[in-house]
Amino acid sequence: MERRHFLSALGIGAAAAGLAACSGGSDDSGGSDAGGGSSDAGGGGGGVDGGLITIIVNDPSNPYWKTEGDVAAAKAEELGYTTTIGAHKGDTNTENTLVDTAISNQSVALIMDPANADGSIGTIKKAIQAEIPVFLINAEINESGVVMAQLVSNNAQGAALGAQEWVTRMGEEGTYVELFGLPSDNNAQTRSNGFTTTISQYPDLEKVGEEVADWNRTKGHDKAQSLLQAHPDITGLISGNDEMALGAIAAFQEAGALEGIVVGGFDGSPDAIEAIKNGELAYTVLQPVAQFAELVIELADDYLRNGTEPEEEKQALDCILITEENIDKMTAPFTYTE
């Protein structure tokens, strides 16, 4: 297969309509439904009729990544493919094994949420050498012109959106702490930078602590507990994702301190929506994962059937601020309907 390595460009804006998360009949163990394997894997424009699409996510115990895998699988099966969903859980060795399985099962395409912006590149190139086109979702790699497409949330826009709401809820003053996501994921730094850019415009807001909690609820709880013990007078916490924010809320509730602390999240998860309804979480920033998980399959299908490469490698979909005022427009997990 001859591939054109096109230049990176940033595509900002809307994509396909959201799709409610549903099961693709697959698991997260790295096993495969080998019935649809094709010897023409990766042959763009070959008019492929079905075949196996391998989907690799991070950790489906997190509803965000579960939705990512389920929506992609559902769309692929709607278009006549078989699917399998594997989970690397942030480990590049596991990711490498899952890609080896995708190659041995003659997958016609690989949909992947990479484990590491740098560490996943070699594994991805191995799939491409095996003539399997690779499409990335949610997280990017630090090299352009390697994969067919990289579809992500507009994290900088979403971070600014959330931070501005958080500043308003804080009354533009007070001391606060931050929970930072997984350092190997570029999204963590992008969101943190976005928070800082906005909050730094308000001199009466003082950051007194930051902890890395790896997108994890339990770690968010423990890190927030430590931050509260070190800084008992904080009035705000801003978090890189909902899971860490929800863990922090639990820690603050245990300490009887939540009422005086503004907590902001990021993802738009079902649990975060409930926390907003309950008055525990000030807001969340919805990542359109249900949109780009569907869109990435459409791009892969167009390539496999027609040889059509995406016009832009990197595409970013805008995020949406969710508060008690528009929460009724959340019609399914990670799906916002006007």
ChimeraX attribute file (.defattr): number of C-alpha atoms within 10 A of each C-alpha:
attribute: neighborCount
match mode: 1-to-1
recipient: residues
	/A:1	14
	/A:2	8
	/A:3	15
	/A:4	11
	/A:5	12
	/A:6	17
	/A:7	12
	/A:8	17
	/A:9	12
	/A:10	13
	/A:11	17
	/A:12	14
	/A:13	12
	/A:14	14
	/A:15	15
	/A:16	13
	/A:17	15
	/A:18	22
	/A:19	24
	/A:20	17
	/A:21	24
	/A:22	17
	/A:23	14
	/A:24	20
	/A:25	14
	/A:26	21
	/A:27	18
	/A:28	21
	/A:29	12
	/A:30	21
	/A:31	16
	/A:32	24
	/A:33	17
	/A:34	18
	/A:35	12
	/A:36	19
	/A:37	23
	/A:38	18
	/A:39	11
	/A:40	18
	/A:41	25
	/A:42	28
	/A:43	23
	/A:44	26
	/A:45	15
	/A:46	14
	/A:47	15
	/A:48	19
	/A:49	13
	/A:50	20
	/A:51	24
	/A:52	27
	/A:53	33
	/A:54	32
	/A:55	30
	/A:56	29
	/A:57	27
	/A:58	24
	/A:59	17
	/A:60	20
	/A:61	11
	/A:62	15
	/A:63	19
	/A:64	25
	/A:65	19
	/A:66	20
	/A:67	24
	/A:68	28
	/A:69	36
	/A:70	25
	/A:71	27
	/A:72	32
	/A:73	30
	/A:74	24
	/A:75	21
	/A:76	26
	/A:77	19
	/A:78	11
	/A:79	14
	/A:80	14
	/A:81	21
	/A:82	25
	/A:83	30
	/A:84	24
	/A:85	28
	/A:86	27
	/A:87	26
	/A:88	23
	/A:89	17
	/A:90	19
	/A:91	15
	/A:92	17
	/A:93	14
	/A:94	16
	/A:95	28
	/A:96	19
	/A:97	14
	/A:98	24
	/A:99	24
	/A:100	16
	/A:101	17
	/A:102	29
	/A:103	23
	/A:104	12
	/A:105	22
	/A:106	24
	/A:107	32
	/A:108	30
	/A:109	30
	/A:110	26
	/A:111	25
	/A:112	27
	/A:113	28
	/A:114	28
	/A:115	27
	/A:116	21
	/A:117	17
	/A:118	15
	/A:119	17
	/A:120	20
	/A:121	18
	/A:122	11
	/A:123	19
	/A:124	24
	/A:125	16
	/A:126	15
	/A:127	22
	/A:128	21
	/A:129	12
	/A:130	17
	/A:131	22
	/A:132	25
	/A:133	28
	/A:134	22
	/A:135	23
	/A:136	26
	/A:137	25
	/A:138	25
	/A:139	19
	/A:140	24
	/A:141	21
	/A:142	12
	/A:143	11
	/A:144	17
	/A:145	13
	/A:146	23
	/A:147	23
	/A:148	24
	/A:149	27
	/A:150	29
	/A:151	26
	/A:152	25
	/A:153	25
	/A:154	24
	/A:155	26
	/A:156	20
	/A:157	18
	/A:158	26
	/A:159	27
	/A:160	21
	/A:161	19
	/A:162	29
	/A:163	25
	/A:164	16
	/A:165	20
	/A:166	25
	/A:167	22
	/A:168	11
	/A:169	17
	/A:170	19
	/A:171	11
	/A:172	15
	/A:173	17
	/A:174	17
	/A:175	18
	/A:176	24
	/A:177	22
	/A:178	26
	/A:179	27
	/A:180	22
	/A:181	25
	/A:182	17
	/A:183	15
	/A:184	15
	/A:185	21
	/A:186	18
	/A:187	22
	/A:188	22
	/A:189	18
	/A:190	18
	/A:191	26
	/A:192	22
	/A:193	16
	/A:194	19
	/A:195	25
	/A:196	15
	/A:197	15
	/A:198	17
	/A:199	21
	/A:200	12
	/A:201	11
	/A:202	12
	/A:203	10
	/A:204	13
	/A:205	19
	/A:206	16
	/A:207	17
	/A:208	13
	/A:209	17
	/A:210	17
	/A:211	18
	/A:212	18
	/A:213	27
	/A:214	22
	/A:215	23
	/A:216	19
	/A:217	21
	/A:218	18
	/A:219	19
	/A:220	30
	/A:221	22
	/A:222	18
	/A:223	22
	/A:224	28
	/A:225	21
	/A:226	14
	/A:227	22
	/A:228	21
	/A:229	12
	/A:230	12
	/A:231	15
	/A:232	12
	/A:233	14
	/A:234	22
	/A:235	20
	/A:236	24
	/A:237	26
	/A:238	26
	/A:239	32
	/A:240	29
	/A:241	28
	/A:242	33
	/A:243	29
	/A:244	30
	/A:245	30
	/A:246	25
	/A:247	22
	/A:248	29
	/A:249	28
	/A:250	20
	/A:251	22
	/A:252	19
	/A:253	13
	/A:254	11
	/A:255	13
	/A:256	10
	/A:257	16
	/A:258	19
	/A:259	12
	/A:260	12
	/A:261	22
	/A:262	21
	/A:263	27
	/A:264	30
	/A:265	30
	/A:266	28
	/A:267	26
	/A:268	29
	/A:269	25
	/A:270	17
	/A:271	14
	/A:272	27
	/A:273	25
	/A:274	13
	/A:275	18
	/A:276	20
	/A:277	16
	/A:278	11
	/A:279	11
	/A:280	21
	/A:281	24
	/A:282	22
	/A:283	29
	/A:284	32
	/A:285	28
	/A:286	26
	/A:287	27
	/A:288	29
	/A:289	31
	/A:290	26
	/A:291	25
	/A:292	29
	/A:293	29
	/A:294	24
	/A:295	21
	/A:296	24
	/A:297	24
	/A:298	17
	/A:299	16
	/A:300	28
	/A:301	26
	/A:302	17
	/A:303	23
	/A:304	25
	/A:305	16
	/A:306	15
	/A:307	16
	/A:308	14
	/A:309	19
	/A:310	17
	/A:311	14
	/A:312	16
	/A:313	23
	/A:314	23
	/A:315	24
	/A:316	23
	/A:317	22
	/A:318	19
	/A:319	25
	/A:320	20
	/A:321	19
	/A:322	26
	/A:323	17
	/A:324	15
	/A:325	8
	/A:326	11
	/A:327	18
	/A:328	14
	/A:329	12
	/A:330	17
	/A:331	14
	/A:332	15
	/A:333	21
	/A:334	25
	/A:335	22
	/A:336	24
	/A:337	10
	/A:338	7
